[in-house]
Amino acid sequence: MLVIVGYVIVVLSVFGGFVLAGGHLAALFQPLELLMIGGGAIGAFLVGNNNKVIKATLKALPTVLKGSKYTRALYMDTLALLYELLTKIRKEGLMSVEADVDSPESSPLFSKYPAIMADHHVVEFLTDYLRLMVSGSMNAFEIENLMDNEIETHHHEGEVPAHVIAKIGDGLPAFGIVAAVMGVVHTMESVGLPPAELGILIAHALVGTFLGILLAYGFVGPLAGRLEQRVHESTKMLQCVKVTLLASINGYAPAIAVEFGRKVLFSTERPSFSELEVHVKSAKSR
């Protein structure tokens, strides 16, 4: 929703200011300029990326229109689920969660948290390392190193669409200049026309530069920043799971282990100690 609001503000500010200054909007309507700029950008996008990156970018773009799913409520659910799993392990042993880990979709514990189940990255990350804990074949340092490598890979892969969109945004002003130059070339070959008509052709040519810069910094560039923020949020979720499990492996009680996880969250979403305690107790009673 904020993306649409932002776009409306950009359009009203730029074009509204132009109209208030005495400009005519019809002069800015140049479909051929848009064709050159947009077509050039799309072509460069296809040339510069393989099928995997193209698919990932197209899949990521619609998500910018949605609000972030990484809310305080989701983080509290994650910590509550971790608390319940670690408490079960502490009371009944590691083998007690084997069935939950192997089939989380049919697990009574996991089924209490549908928002977490909807995020396959988190579920897969959590169950994979619980499975390694159950196997008992790796120590805490080895598991931590493996977690760090997986999180780094996840983060790098998630940043690819943001980097691609940023590159497209960086290229749009240049394509705007190309469109403007093409307009100037057309103007120069029409030099025999009356001055008034030449002025119109030059104005049309300059619209290309204007559109390239506006699209780059008002529309496409901000999307890259939003996608990058989304990646940081998803990575933070995995880091929360990581430090909680490692605290448990190192012998801390479940209540202290989830406190480790709470502390790594961003301050804007981090619940207070008492909030988390109340939420965990209410989750256990469900």
N, C-alpha and C positions, 0 to 999 in steps of 0.2 A: 504493500500500500504506500509506504514512504517513497518508493521508487517513482510511482506514478505522480505523487504529490510533488516530488522534486522536479520531475520533467515538466509538469504544468507551470511551476514557478519559473523554470528556465525559459520556457516558451513565452510566458506572459512578460517576463522582465525584458528579454531581448527584443522580441517583436513589438511589445507594447511601447518600449522606449523608442524604437524606430518610428512607430506611428506618431507618438507624441512630439517627436522632433520634426514632424512634417513629412516623413517618408510614406511611400505607397507600397503596401504589402504585395501588390501584383508584380512589382519589379523584382521581388525576391523569389517568385515562383518560377523556377527554372528546372523543369524535369530532366532536361538533357544534362545539366550539371550534376544533378543527383545520380543520374545513370552512370556518368563517368566516375564519380567518386565512389558510389556504392558498389558498382561493378568491379572497379579496380581493387577495392578492399576485399571483396569476396574472393576474387581471383587470387589475390596474394595469400589469403587465408588458406585456400585449397592447395596452393603451391607449397607453402611453408610448413604444412603439417601432414602427418600420416593419418590413416583411417582411424586409428585408436584415439588420437588426440582430437580429431574432428568430432567423433561421436561423443567423447567426454565433454567437450565444450558445448555442443548442442544440448546435451543432457543437463548440463549445469546451468545454462542460461535461464530456463524457466524458474529455477529455485530462487532467483533474486527478487521475484515478485512476491514471494511468501515471507512471512515473518520468521525469525529465527526459532528453531525448535529447542535450542539449548537454553532453556529457562531455568530459573531456580527450582521449580517444581520437578523438572526432569532430573536435575542433579541430585535432589533430595531422594527421588525414587531410586536412582542408581546407588546412592550410598546406603539406602535402606535395604536394597536387594543384597548388596555386598555384606552388610551386617548380618542379615539372616543366613546367608551362605556360610560365612565365617563362624557364626555361632553354632550352626549345625555341625560344621567340621570340628569345632572345639569340643562339642559334647559327644558326638558319635564317631568321630574319626574321618579321615579324608575319603575313605571308601563310601561314606554315606551320601556324598554328592555325585557319585559316579553316574547314577541314572539321570539326575538333573542336568549334568554336563552333556551326556550323550544325546538326550532328547529334550532340549530346553522348551520346545513348543508344547510338550506334554507334561512339563514339570509344574507341580503346584506352586513352587516358589516363583518361578519365572512368569507364570501366567497371571500372577497378581500385579504385574507391572507391564501392561500392554504398550505403553509409550517406549519402554526400553526394547521390547521385543520387535518393535517396528524399525529399529535401527540395527541392521544386520552386522554392521561393523563392530558395534559395541558388544553385541551378543557373541559374535565369533571370537573377538579378542578375549573376552572374559572366559568363555568356555574352553578355549584353547589352552590358556595358562592354568586354569583349574585342572585341566586334564594332565598337564605336565606336573602339577603339584601332586596329583593323585598317583602318577607313575613313580614319583620319588627318585627319578634318575638324574635330576639336575639340582645343583645348589642355587642359593639365592643370587650369587654373582652371575652365574650363567643365564638364569632366567631374566635378570635385569638387563643384561647385555642384549639378549634376544628381543626383549620388549622395546628397548631403545631403537634397535635396528628396524623393527616393524613399524614403530611410530614415525621414525624418520622417513621410511618408505611411503607410509600413508600420507604424511604431510607433503612430501615432494610430489606424489601423484595428484593430490588434491589441488596443489598450486598450479598445475599445468593449465587448466582452463583460464585461471586468472591472468597468467603470463601471456597466454594467447590473445585474450581480449585487450590486455594492455598494449601489446604490439600492434594490434589493429588500430587502437586509438592513437598510438604514436604515428602511424602511417597516414591517417586521414588528412591532417593538414597538408602533407606532401601531395596526396591525390587532389586536394583542393587547389593547390598551386598548378598541378598538371591541367586541371579543368580550366583554370584561369588563363594559363598560357595558350591552351587551345582556343579559348575565346579571343585572346589578343591576336593570335594568328588569323582568325576569321575576320577580325576587325581590320587588320592591316591589308588583307586581300580585298577589302571593301573600301579602300581609301578614297575612291572616287565619289562616295556617297556624300550627301549634305552633312555638315557638322552635327546637326541635331540627331541624325540617325547614327552617326559614328559614336556619339555620346551614349546612346542607348546600348549599342553593342559593347562598348567598354564597361558600362554598368553591369551588363549581363555577365561579362567575363569576370568581374570582381566578385560577383556572387559566389563563384566557385571557391575562392579563397575563404570567404566568409562561412560558407556551409561546411567546408572541411574542418575549420577550427571549431565551429560550434558543435558539430557532431563529435569531434574528438574529446573536447573538454566538458561539454555539457551533457553528453548522452553515453558515449561508449566508455570513456576513461573511468567515470565513477563506478561502472559495473565491475570493472576489474578489482577495484578496492573492496567492493561489497563481497565479491567471491572470495577474496583473500581473507577477509574477516570471518567468513563462514568456515574456511579451512582451519583457522586458528581455534575456533570454537570446537570443532570436531576433534582436533588434536588434544585440546584440553580435557575433553571427556575421557580419552584413552589414558592420558597422564593421571587422571584421578583414579581410574581403575588400577593402573600400574602401581602407584605408591601405596594404595590400600592393600593390594595383594602382597606386595613386598614387605609391608609392615607386619602382616600376618605370618609370612614365612619366617620373619626374624623374631617371632615369638610374642608379639604384642597382642593383647586381648582385642576382640572385635570392636569394642567401643573406642579403643585408642586407635586401632587401625583405620577406622572410618574418619577419625579426626585428622589423620595424615592426609586422607583424600580430600577432606573439606578444605584444608589449608592451601591446597594448590589451585583451587578454583579462582576465577576472576572475582574481584571484590564486588562487582555489580550483581553477580549471581550467587555468591557464596552465602549460604544460610548461617545464621548464628548457631552457636553450640546448643542453646536451648531449643531453637527451632528444629534443628536436626533431631535432637533427642525426642521431642514430642512427636515428630513425624515417624521416626523409627518405631516408637511404641504403638502408634496408631496402625502402622503397617503390619506389625506383628499380630495385632488383634484381629486382622481381617481374615 
